[in-house]
């Protein structure tokens, strides 16, 4: 493994190898060259010499957007989580560089960006979420360009993506009862995980990273401190790997009070503090992708259609609202940064609740 910020590795044949950027292609993609030596120090000296020889003050003379994309990615590589960097890199590699990378960055106009995004939405049929992410990355790249004292011709203040609110699947009360009955019959650790998610609203990554030390049965508390996800890996033999990191935001780190009925069930499965909840082992874990497959098997048995694991979170939030939860409390339990997110994205009023509220008009007669 190389040291941070260096491209120096020890090879299987015992030699050391150092890589440096020798040149760039027309889209700004770097072309690497390698030097070799018997020791780390020898390779580092060779690498320093070649980097010095290849440095050119006119490296930005073309001002191609692709070149700035590559440089910007290098600056953010160690500032963000691996998953965030992987997302940025994919957007640059799959969308921005192939279609905008060959243009002079200082001449790209707002209209050109708008057309580019419209094609992504209308012709390529990408989701509004994906196109919004592309727009966010473009803003970051152009901000980086301007910080290099390069004047740009694009005003992002007038560019926005109109997102249609997607109605998420929420289990009806009858469906929730059927699923609950299935989960509590011959319950195992995987069923326990689904059951816990249904009644706490935790995300699948948070569930998979959960260890028994995070469950305080005496205090009836659930501490959410980590999340698990599979991310893409670059410059390595494997394409992806599973990482356990801090949650997506500060608000996602939270403490959830556990009701007595959940604590009673959890006590029956209690394992050692350092064991994962889903696997019951400290040596191995169940990753989100595997948990998704298991959940689909449960759904098939129950006869449910068009339900994903995240629907459990939406169902939890909806049931809480129907039960009269105070919205601020619910927002904190879900780990949201604002009540607005809870109301806009996760709370879906059922027809039963709407009917009940409409009946309140009778008191006005």
C-alpha positions as CSV (number, residue, x, y, z in Angstrom):
1,X,0.0,0.0,0.0
2,X,1.3,3.5,-0.9
3,X,1.7,6.2,1.6
4,X,-0.9,8.9,1.5
5,X,-0.3,11.3,-1.4
6,X,2.3,9.0,-3.0
7,X,2.2,6.5,-5.9
8,X,4.9,4.2,-4.6
9,X,4.2,0.5,-4.0
10,X,6.2,-2.6,-3.3
11,X,5.8,-5.2,-6.0
12,X,5.4,-8.9,-5.6
13,X,8.8,-9.4,-7.1
14,X,10.4,-7.5,-4.3
15,X,11.1,-4.3,-6.3
16,X,9.6,-0.9,-5.6
17,X,7.5,0.9,-8.2
18,X,6.7,4.6,-8.5
19,X,4.1,6.1,-10.9
20,X,3.9,9.7,-12.1
21,X,1.8,11.5,-14.6
22,X,3.8,11.8,-17.8
23,X,1.1,13.5,-20.0
24,X,-2.6,13.9,-20.6
25,X,-4.8,12.9,-23.5
26,X,-7.3,15.2,-25.3
27,X,-9.9,14.7,-22.5
28,X,-7.5,15.5,-19.7
29,X,-7.1,11.8,-18.6
30,X,-3.6,11.3,-17.2
31,X,-1.1,8.9,-18.8
32,X,1.2,7.4,-16.2
33,X,4.9,6.3,-16.4
34,X,6.6,4.1,-13.9
35,X,10.1,4.1,-12.4
36,X,11.6,1.1,-10.4
37,X,14.2,0.6,-7.7
38,X,15.4,-1.8,-5.0
39,X,14.2,0.4,-2.1
40,X,11.5,2.9,-1.3
41,X,14.0,5.7,-1.0
42,X,15.6,5.0,-4.4
43,X,12.2,5.1,-6.1
44,X,11.2,8.3,-4.3
45,X,14.3,10.1,-5.5
46,X,13.7,8.9,-9.1
47,X,10.1,10.0,-8.8
48,X,11.0,13.4,-7.6
49,X,13.5,13.9,-10.4
50,X,11.0,12.9,-13.1
51,X,8.2,15.0,-11.6
52,X,10.5,18.0,-11.6
53,X,11.6,17.4,-15.2
54,X,8.0,17.0,-16.4
55,X,6.6,20.1,-14.6
56,X,5.4,22.7,-17.0
57,X,4.0,26.2,-16.0
58,X,1.9,26.0,-19.2
59,X,0.1,22.9,-18.1
60,X,-3.2,24.8,-18.1
61,X,-2.8,26.4,-21.5
62,X,-5.6,24.4,-23.1
63,X,-8.0,25.0,-20.2
64,X,-9.9,21.9,-21.1
65,X,-12.6,21.1,-18.5
66,X,-11.4,17.4,-18.4
67,X,-8.0,18.6,-17.1
68,X,-9.6,20.5,-14.3
69,X,-11.9,17.6,-13.4
70,X,-8.8,15.4,-12.9
71,X,-7.0,18.0,-10.8
72,X,-10.1,18.7,-8.8
73,X,-10.6,15.0,-8.0
74,X,-7.0,14.9,-6.7
75,X,-7.7,17.8,-4.3
76,X,-10.8,16.2,-2.8
77,X,-9.5,12.6,-2.7
78,X,-8.5,12.7,0.9
79,X,-10.9,15.4,2.1
80,X,-14.0,13.2,1.8
81,X,-15.1,9.6,2.7
82,X,-14.2,7.0,0.1
83,X,-17.8,6.6,-0.9
84,X,-18.2,10.3,-1.6
85,X,-15.0,10.4,-3.6
86,X,-16.1,7.3,-5.6
87,X,-19.4,9.1,-6.4
88,X,-17.6,12.2,-7.6
89,X,-15.2,10.1,-9.7
90,X,-18.0,8.2,-11.4
91,X,-19.8,11.4,-12.3
92,X,-16.7,12.9,-13.8
93,X,-15.7,9.7,-15.6
94,X,-19.2,8.6,-16.9
95,X,-20.8,12.0,-17.6
96,X,-18.8,15.2,-17.4
97,X,-15.5,14.3,-19.1
98,X,-17.0,12.3,-22.0
99,X,-19.4,15.0,-23.0
100,X,-17.9,18.3,-21.7
101,X,-14.3,17.4,-21.1
102,X,-13.0,18.5,-24.5
103,X,-14.4,22.1,-24.2
104,X,-12.5,25.1,-23.1
105,X,-13.6,25.5,-19.5
106,X,-13.6,29.3,-19.7
107,X,-16.0,29.3,-22.7
108,X,-18.6,26.8,-21.4
109,X,-21.9,28.7,-21.1
110,X,-24.9,28.3,-18.8
111,X,-27.0,27.4,-21.9
112,X,-24.5,24.6,-22.7
113,X,-24.8,23.2,-19.2
114,X,-28.6,23.4,-19.3
115,X,-28.7,21.5,-22.6
116,X,-26.3,18.9,-21.2
117,X,-28.5,18.3,-18.1
118,X,-31.7,18.2,-20.2
119,X,-30.2,15.4,-22.4
120,X,-29.4,13.5,-19.2
121,X,-33.0,13.9,-18.0
122,X,-35.1,13.6,-21.2
123,X,-33.1,11.4,-23.6
124,X,-30.9,9.3,-21.3
125,X,-33.7,9.0,-18.7
126,X,-31.5,9.5,-15.7
127,X,-33.3,10.1,-12.4
128,X,-33.6,13.7,-11.2
129,X,-31.5,12.7,-8.2
130,X,-28.6,11.6,-10.4
131,X,-28.8,14.7,-12.6
132,X,-28.9,16.9,-9.5
133,X,-25.8,15.2,-8.3
134,X,-24.1,15.9,-11.7
135,X,-25.1,19.5,-11.4
136,X,-23.6,19.7,-7.8
137,X,-20.3,18.2,-9.0
138,X,-20.2,20.7,-11.9
139,X,-20.6,23.6,-9.4
140,X,-17.8,22.3,-7.3
141,X,-15.5,21.9,-10.3
142,X,-16.2,25.4,-11.6
143,X,-15.7,26.8,-8.2
144,X,-12.3,25.1,-8.2
145,X,-11.5,26.6,-11.6
146,X,-12.3,30.1,-10.5
147,X,-10.0,29.6,-7.5
148,X,-7.2,29.0,-10.0
149,X,-7.8,32.6,-11.1
150,X,-9.5,31.5,-14.3
151,X,-12.6,33.5,-15.4
152,X,-15.6,31.3,-16.3
153,X,-18.6,32.1,-18.4
154,X,-21.2,30.0,-16.6
155,X,-23.7,31.3,-14.0
156,X,-25.1,28.4,-12.0
157,X,-27.5,30.5,-10.0
158,X,-30.1,30.2,-12.8
159,X,-29.6,26.5,-13.3
160,X,-31.8,24.1,-11.3
161,X,-33.3,20.7,-11.7
162,X,-37.0,20.5,-11.1
163,X,-37.5,17.3,-9.1
164,X,-40.8,15.5,-9.0
165,X,-41.6,14.1,-5.6
166,X,-41.6,10.3,-5.9
167,X,-44.2,8.6,-3.9
168,X,-42.5,6.0,-1.8
169,X,-44.0,2.6,-1.1
170,X,-45.4,2.4,2.4
171,X,-46.8,-0.8,3.9
172,X,-50.4,-0.7,4.7
173,X,-51.4,-1.6,8.3
174,X,-52.6,-5.0,7.1
175,X,-49.3,-5.6,5.2
176,X,-47.3,-4.6,8.2
177,X,-49.3,-7.0,10.5
178,X,-48.7,-9.8,8.0
179,X,-44.9,-9.1,7.8
180,X,-44.7,-8.8,11.6
181,X,-46.4,-12.2,12.0
182,X,-43.9,-13.7,9.6
183,X,-40.9,-12.2,11.3
184,X,-41.9,-13.2,14.8
185,X,-42.5,-16.8,13.8
186,X,-39.3,-18.8,14.2
187,X,-37.4,-15.6,14.4
188,X,-33.7,-15.6,13.7
189,X,-31.1,-12.8,13.6
190,X,-31.9,-11.8,10.0
191,X,-35.6,-11.6,10.8
192,X,-34.7,-9.7,14.0
193,X,-32.9,-7.2,11.9
194,X,-35.9,-6.5,9.6
195,X,-38.1,-6.4,12.7
196,X,-35.9,-3.8,14.3
197,X,-35.8,-1.7,11.2
198,X,-39.5,-1.8,10.9
199,X,-40.0,-0.4,14.4
200,X,-37.0,2.1,14.6
201,X,-36.7,3.3,11.0
202,X,-32.9,2.7,10.9
203,X,-31.3,2.5,7.4
204,X,-30.1,-0.8,6.0
205,X,-26.4,0.3,6.2
206,X,-26.9,1.3,9.9
207,X,-28.5,-2.1,10.6
208,X,-25.6,-4.1,9.0
209,X,-23.0,-2.1,10.9
210,X,-24.9,-2.5,14.2
211,X,-23.1,-4.4,17.0
212,X,-24.6,-5.6,20.3
213,X,-22.5,-3.0,22.1
214,X,-24.7,-0.4,20.4
215,X,-27.8,-1.8,22.0
216,X,-28.2,-0.8,25.7
217,X,-31.0,-3.0,26.9
218,X,-30.7,-1.8,30.5
219,X,-31.2,1.8,29.4
220,X,-33.5,0.8,26.5
221,X,-31.4,2.7,24.0
222,X,-30.1,2.1,20.5
223,X,-26.9,4.0,19.5
224,X,-26.4,4.6,15.8
225,X,-22.7,5.3,15.3
226,X,-21.7,3.5,12.1
227,X,-23.0,2.6,8.7
228,X,-21.9,0.0,6.2
229,X,-21.8,0.2,2.4
230,X,-20.1,-1.3,-0.6
231,X,-18.1,1.2,-2.6
232,X,-16.0,1.1,-5.8
233,X,-12.2,0.8,-5.4
234,X,-9.7,2.3,-7.8
235,X,-6.1,1.3,-8.6
236,X,-6.6,-2.1,-7.0
237,X,-7.3,-5.6,-8.2
238,X,-10.8,-5.8,-6.7
239,X,-13.6,-3.5,-8.1
240,X,-15.5,-3.0,-4.9
241,X,-15.1,-3.4,-1.1
242,X,-17.3,-3.1,2.0
243,X,-16.5,-0.2,4.4
244,X,-17.8,0.6,7.8
245,X,-17.7,4.4,8.4
246,X,-19.5,7.1,10.3
247,X,-23.1,7.8,9.1
248,X,-23.9,10.2,6.2
249,X,-24.3,13.2,8.5
250,X,-23.8,14.4,12.0
251,X,-27.5,14.2,12.6
252,X,-27.4,10.5,11.6
253,X,-25.4,9.8,14.7
254,X,-28.2,9.4,17.2
255,X,-29.7,7.6,20.2
256,X,-33.1,5.9,19.7
257,X,-35.2,5.0,22.7
258,X,-36.3,1.4,22.5
259,X,-39.9,0.4,23.5
260,X,-40.3,-2.5,26.0
261,X,-41.6,-5.0,23.4
262,X,-38.4,-4.5,21.3
263,X,-36.1,-4.9,24.3
264,X,-37.9,-8.1,25.3
265,X,-37.2,-9.7,21.9
266,X,-33.6,-8.4,21.7
267,X,-32.8,-10.0,25.1
268,X,-33.6,-13.4,23.6
269,X,-30.8,-13.0,21.0
270,X,-28.2,-11.1,23.1
271,X,-24.6,-11.8,22.0
272,X,-21.2,-10.6,23.0
273,X,-20.7,-6.9,22.9
274,X,-18.4,-6.9,19.8
275,X,-20.5,-9.2,17.8
276,X,-22.5,-7.9,14.8
277,X,-26.3,-8.1,15.3
278,X,-27.1,-9.8,12.0
279,X,-24.3,-12.3,11.9
280,X,-24.0,-13.0,15.6
281,X,-20.2,-13.0,15.1
282,X,-17.3,-10.6,15.6
283,X,-15.4,-12.2,12.7
284,X,-17.8,-11.6,9.8
285,X,-20.8,-9.5,9.0
286,X,-23.9,-9.4,6.7
287,X,-23.5,-6.7,4.1
288,X,-26.4,-4.5,2.8
289,X,-26.5,-6.3,-0.6
290,X,-26.9,-9.7,1.1
291,X,-29.5,-8.3,3.5
292,X,-31.5,-6.9,0.5
293,X,-31.6,-10.4,-1.0
294,X,-32.8,-12.0,2.2
295,X,-35.5,-9.3,2.6
296,X,-36.7,-10.0,-1.0
297,X,-37.1,-13.7,0.0
298,X,-39.3,-12.6,2.9
299,X,-41.4,-10.4,0.7
300,X,-41.9,-13.2,-1.8
301,X,-43.2,-15.5,1.0
302,X,-45.5,-12.7,2.2
303,X,-46.7,-12.0,-1.3
304,X,-45.7,-8.3,-1.4
305,X,-44.8,-6.4,-4.6
306,X,-42.7,-3.3,-5.2
307,X,-41.2,-3.1,-1.7
308,X,-37.6,-2.4,-1.0
309,X,-35.8,-2.3,2.4
310,X,-36.0,1.5,2.6
311,X,-39.8,1.2,2.6
312,X,-39.5,0.0,6.2
313,X,-38.2,3.4,7.1
314,X,-41.0,5.1,5.3
315,X,-43.5,2.8,6.9
316,X,-42.1,3.5,10.4
317,X,-42.3,7.3,9.8
318,X,-45.9,7.1,8.5
319,X,-47.1,4.9,11.4
320,X,-45.5,7.3,13.9
321,X,-47.4,10.3,12.4
322,X,-50.6,8.3,12.4
323,X,-50.0,7.5,16.1
324,X,-49.6,11.2,16.9
325,X,-45.8,11.5,17.2
326,X,-44.5,15.0,17.7
327,X,-42.7,15.7,14.4
328,X,-39.5,17.1,15.9
329,X,-39.1,14.0,17.9
330,X,-39.6,11.8,14.9
331,X,-37.1,13.9,12.9
332,X,-34.4,13.3,15.5
333,X,-35.2,9.5,15.7
334,X,-34.8,9.3,11.9
335,X,-31.6,11.3,12.0
336,X,-32.7,14.2,9.8
337,X,-31.1,17.6,9.9
338,X,-34.5,19.4,9.7
339,X,-38.2,18.7,10.2
340,X,-38.9,19.7,6.6
341,X,-37.0,16.6,5.3
342,X,-39.1,14.4,7.6
343,X,-42.3,15.9,6.3
344,X,-41.4,16.2,2.6
345,X,-39.7,12.8,2.1
346,X,-40.8,10.3,4.8
347,X,-44.3,11.1,6.0
348,X,-47.1,9.7,3.9
349,X,-50.6,10.1,5.1
350,X,-52.8,7.0,4.7
351,X,-56.3,7.1,3.4
352,X,-57.5,5.9,6.8
353,X,-55.9,9.0,8.5
354,X,-57.2,11.3,5.8
355,X,-60.7,9.9,6.4
356,X,-60.4,10.3,10.1
357,X,-59.3,13.9,9.8
358,X,-62.2,14.7,7.4
359,X,-64.7,13.3,9.9
360,X,-63.5,16.0,12.3
361,X,-65.5,18.4,10.1
362,X,-68.7,16.9,11.7
363,X,-68.1,18.9,14.8
364,X,-68.7,22.1,12.9
365,X,-72.3,21.2,12.0
